[in-house]
Amino acid sequence: MTVAFLIITGLLLVSAYGALVTNGGKLKACLGILTAVLSVVSLLLFLYLQNASGGVDHGQLFGQRILPVGGYTLAFLLGVFVCIKNRRTVQ
């Protein structure tokens, strides 16, 4: 499960980078969708692995739960924004 989490998170970073720097409209929109999907899958795996290891340490909620969830949420929003911005080129 940890290896899958690392691979999916790595793909998430690559697709987010590609969504930001590519010039092609269709490719950019597809990478935006891929970024959004991978961020949700990676977030779910993160929460599953964190709960399997015993959960959040006492007093560490912000650094161990809220901050990572915020990062994955930003990646999801980035993917959705890129997809919406380039939706005209897909149609």
N, C-alpha and C positions, 0 to 999 in steps of 0.2 A: 504494500500500500504506500509506503514511503517513497519507493522508487517511482511509482506512478505519479505521486504528488510532485516530485521533483521534475519529472519529464513534462508534465502538463504545465507546471509553472514556468519552466524554461521555454516551452512553446508559446505560452502567453506573452512572455517578454519579447520574443522574436516577432510575434504577430503584431504586438502593439508598436514596436519600432517600425515594422514594415508599413503599418497603417499610417504612421506619421510622416514617413519620408518618401513613399512611392508617389508617382505622378499619375499613374493610370486610374481612371475613375472606377471601372469595374473591379480591378484588383484591390483598390483602396476600400471599396465598399465590402468586398468579400473578407478582407483582412479585418475590417471593423466588426463584422458579424462574428468572425472567428475569435477575435479578442474578447468580445462580450461573452460568448459561450464558454471559452476557456477560463475566464475569470470566475464565472459562477461555479464551474466544475472544480476549479482549484480552491475556491472558498469552501465548498462543501467538504472536500477532502481535508482541508486544513482544520475545519471544525470537528470532523470525525476523528482525526488523529489526535487533536488536542483533548477531546473527551476521552479517548481510549487511553491516553497517558495519565489521566487523573484530573484533568481540568486545569483551571487557572489557579495559580498560587495566591494565597491571601494577600490582599493589598496590591496586586499586580494586574488588576483587570484592564486598566487602560493600555499598558504596554503589551500585554499578552493576548488581549481579545479585541478591544475597540480599535486600536491603531491598525492591526492587520486587516480587520474587516473593512475599515475605512479605505485602505489601500486597494483592496479587491473591488470595492464599490467604485472607486475612482477609475479603475481599469475598465469596469463594466460601462460606466458612463462615457468614457473615452471611445470605446468601441461603438456604442449606440450613436454618439455624436458624429463620428466619422461616417458611419453607415447612413445616417439621415442626411448629412451634408452631401454625400455622393449618390443619393438615391436616384437622381435624375439621369445619371449616366447608365444605371442598370436597366431602366425601363426601355 
